[in-house]
């Protein structure tokens, strides 16, 4: 599995010929970060907001992705996806945020999206995560709470997202909470199931060039 970060909560997850896009950024978003355009087989969008549902970004050429943008159970190209509803407040407006869990090549990935609180349904969904994506800082989860949440879920690898810049105080606080102040950012994460053995709460910081 190869994971690449493009800012906010936008990630590309690749396994062989399969490409999954997580929360692609729409053209009308105010966020101006790393430009990214690629074809995806599956798109997971947690929030109906321009920062997190840019479907046109990952629809390229004749490749039409399967779009998941709400709660439910799905199976696409041998990928099992589960989504559970939570509620979140963004720009003074209440949104439905969908927390996703999916399995690729034996690796369980949990993508929290724009959470502020976890619903009972989401808590049941996100146990036993191998890789956890967690938002850090406003308007979602404060850095200390984000790390405590990550620890409580006992995931092998934790990937922070939506923290602003690499120099942001919120990111630095999150890393400090995790004892990872000296962690080195990497361009992409390449990992197999066997690489997860013995890892508990290891923070992986992905750069995105913004």
C-alpha positions as CSV (number, residue, x, y, z in Angstrom):
1,X,0.0,0.0,0.0
2,X,1.2,3.5,-0.9
3,X,-0.3,6.6,0.8
4,X,0.3,10.1,-0.6
5,X,-0.9,13.4,1.0
6,X,-2.2,16.5,-0.8
7,X,-3.2,18.7,2.1
8,X,-6.3,19.2,4.2
9,X,-7.7,15.7,4.3
10,X,-6.9,14.7,0.8
11,X,-5.0,11.4,0.3
12,X,-4.4,8.9,-2.4
13,X,-4.2,5.3,-1.4
14,X,-2.8,2.9,-3.9
15,X,-2.6,-0.9,-3.9
16,X,-1.4,-2.4,-7.3
17,X,-3.8,-1.1,-10.0
18,X,-6.4,0.1,-7.4
19,X,-6.5,3.8,-6.5
20,X,-8.7,5.2,-3.6
21,X,-9.1,9.0,-3.1
22,X,-10.0,10.2,0.4
23,X,-11.7,13.6,0.8
24,X,-10.4,15.2,-2.5
25,X,-10.4,19.1,-2.5
26,X,-12.9,20.8,-4.8
27,X,-11.9,23.5,-7.2
28,X,-14.2,26.0,-5.5
29,X,-12.4,25.4,-2.1
30,X,-10.7,28.4,-0.5
31,X,-7.8,26.1,0.2
32,X,-4.9,26.6,-2.2
33,X,-2.4,23.8,-1.5
34,X,-0.7,21.2,-3.6
35,X,-2.4,20.8,-7.0
36,X,-3.4,17.2,-7.6
37,X,-5.3,15.5,-10.4
38,X,-5.5,11.8,-10.9
39,X,-8.0,9.0,-11.8
40,X,-9.4,7.1,-8.9
41,X,-11.4,3.8,-8.8
42,X,-13.0,4.7,-5.4
43,X,-13.7,8.0,-3.8
44,X,-14.6,8.4,-0.1
45,X,-16.0,11.8,0.9
46,X,-16.8,12.4,4.6
47,X,-18.3,15.9,4.3
48,X,-20.4,17.6,1.7
49,X,-18.1,20.7,1.8
50,X,-15.8,22.0,-1.0
51,X,-12.7,21.2,1.2
52,X,-13.6,17.6,1.3
53,X,-15.7,16.5,-1.7
54,X,-13.9,17.6,-4.9
55,X,-15.0,14.7,-7.0
56,X,-13.9,16.4,-10.3
57,X,-10.3,16.3,-9.0
58,X,-10.2,12.5,-9.2
59,X,-12.4,11.9,-12.3
60,X,-9.9,11.8,-15.1
61,X,-10.4,10.7,-18.7
62,X,-12.7,7.7,-19.1
63,X,-12.1,6.5,-15.5
64,X,-15.3,6.9,-13.5
65,X,-14.8,6.3,-9.8
66,X,-17.3,4.6,-7.5
67,X,-18.3,7.4,-5.1
68,X,-19.1,6.8,-1.4
69,X,-20.3,9.9,0.4
70,X,-22.4,8.6,3.3
71,X,-23.0,5.9,5.8
72,X,-23.6,2.2,4.8
73,X,-21.8,-1.0,3.8
74,X,-20.2,-1.3,0.4
75,X,-18.0,-3.7,-1.5
76,X,-16.1,-2.3,-4.5
77,X,-13.3,-4.1,-6.4
78,X,-12.8,-6.5,-3.4
79,X,-12.6,-3.5,-1.0
80,X,-15.0,-3.7,2.0
81,X,-16.1,-0.3,3.1
82,X,-18.2,0.6,6.2
83,X,-19.4,4.2,6.9
84,X,-20.9,5.5,10.2
85,X,-22.6,8.9,10.7
86,X,-21.3,11.5,13.1
87,X,-22.3,15.2,13.3
88,X,-19.9,18.1,13.1
89,X,-20.0,21.9,13.1
90,X,-18.2,23.7,10.3
91,X,-18.5,27.4,9.4
92,X,-21.3,27.6,11.9
93,X,-23.3,25.0,10.0
94,X,-24.0,21.5,11.1
95,X,-22.8,18.8,8.7
96,X,-23.1,15.0,8.6
97,X,-19.6,13.6,8.7
98,X,-19.1,9.9,7.8
99,X,-16.3,7.9,9.5
100,X,-15.0,5.2,7.2
101,X,-13.4,1.9,7.7
102,X,-12.1,-0.2,4.8
103,X,-9.7,-3.1,4.2
104,X,-7.1,-3.2,1.4
105,X,-4.6,-6.1,1.1
106,X,-5.4,-7.2,4.7
107,X,-4.8,-3.7,6.1
108,X,-7.7,-2.1,8.0
109,X,-7.8,1.7,7.4
110,X,-9.9,4.0,9.5
111,X,-10.5,7.5,8.1
112,X,-12.2,9.8,10.7
113,X,-12.8,12.8,8.4
114,X,-14.0,15.9,10.1
115,X,-15.0,14.5,13.4
116,X,-15.7,16.5,16.6
117,X,-17.4,13.8,18.6
118,X,-17.7,10.1,17.9
119,X,-21.2,8.6,17.7
120,X,-21.8,5.1,19.2
121,X,-22.1,3.7,15.7
122,X,-18.7,5.2,14.8
123,X,-17.1,3.8,18.0
124,X,-18.2,0.3,17.1
125,X,-16.8,0.7,13.6
126,X,-13.3,1.9,14.2
127,X,-11.9,-0.7,16.6
128,X,-8.8,-2.7,15.5
129,X,-7.5,-0.1,13.0
130,X,-4.1,-0.7,11.4
131,X,-3.8,2.8,10.0
132,X,-5.8,5.7,11.5
133,X,-6.2,9.1,9.9
134,X,-7.1,11.8,12.5
135,X,-7.7,15.5,12.1
136,X,-5.6,17.8,14.3
137,X,-6.7,21.2,15.5
138,X,-9.6,23.5,14.8
139,X,-12.3,23.3,13.7
140,X,-12.3,19.6,14.5
141,X,-10.2,17.9,17.3
142,X,-7.8,19.8,19.6
143,X,-4.2,18.3,19.4
144,X,-4.2,16.8,22.8
145,X,-7.6,15.2,22.4
146,X,-6.6,14.0,18.9
147,X,-3.7,12.1,20.3
148,X,-5.7,10.6,23.2
149,X,-8.3,9.5,20.7
150,X,-5.7,7.9,18.5
151,X,-4.2,6.1,21.5
152,X,-7.6,4.9,22.7
153,X,-8.2,3.2,19.3
154,X,-5.0,1.3,19.6
155,X,-4.1,1.7,16.0
156,X,-0.7,0.6,14.7
157,X,0.0,3.8,12.7
158,X,-1.5,7.3,13.2
159,X,-1.5,9.8,10.3
160,X,-2.3,13.4,11.3
161,X,-4.2,15.6,8.8
162,X,-5.8,19.0,8.4
163,X,-3.3,20.6,10.7
164,X,-2.5,23.7,8.5
165,X,1.2,23.9,7.8
166,X,4.2,21.8,8.9
167,X,5.1,24.6,11.2
168,X,1.7,24.9,12.9
169,X,1.6,25.0,16.7
170,X,-1.2,22.5,16.6
171,X,0.8,19.9,14.7
172,X,3.8,20.5,17.1
173,X,1.6,20.0,20.1
174,X,0.2,16.8,18.6
175,X,3.7,15.4,18.0
176,X,4.8,16.4,21.5
177,X,1.8,14.6,23.0
178,X,2.9,11.5,21.1
179,X,6.6,11.8,22.0
180,X,7.3,12.3,18.3
181,X,8.8,15.8,18.2
182,X,11.8,14.5,16.2
183,X,9.7,12.6,13.6
184,X,10.9,13.2,10.1
185,X,8.2,14.0,7.4
186,X,8.2,11.7,4.4
187,X,6.8,12.1,0.9
188,X,4.8,9.0,0.9
189,X,4.2,5.9,3.1
190,X,4.8,2.5,1.5
191,X,3.7,-0.3,3.8
192,X,2.7,-4.0,3.9
193,X,0.7,-5.9,6.5
194,X,3.8,-7.5,7.9
195,X,5.4,-4.1,8.5
196,X,2.7,-3.3,11.1
197,X,3.8,-6.1,13.5
198,X,4.8,-4.6,16.9
199,X,3.7,-1.1,16.0
200,X,1.3,0.7,18.4
201,X,0.4,4.4,17.9
202,X,3.4,5.2,15.7
203,X,3.0,8.6,14.2
204,X,3.7,9.0,10.5
205,X,4.0,12.6,9.2
206,X,3.4,12.9,5.5
207,X,4.5,16.1,3.7
208,X,2.4,17.8,1.0
209,X,4.4,20.7,-0.3
210,X,2.0,23.5,0.8
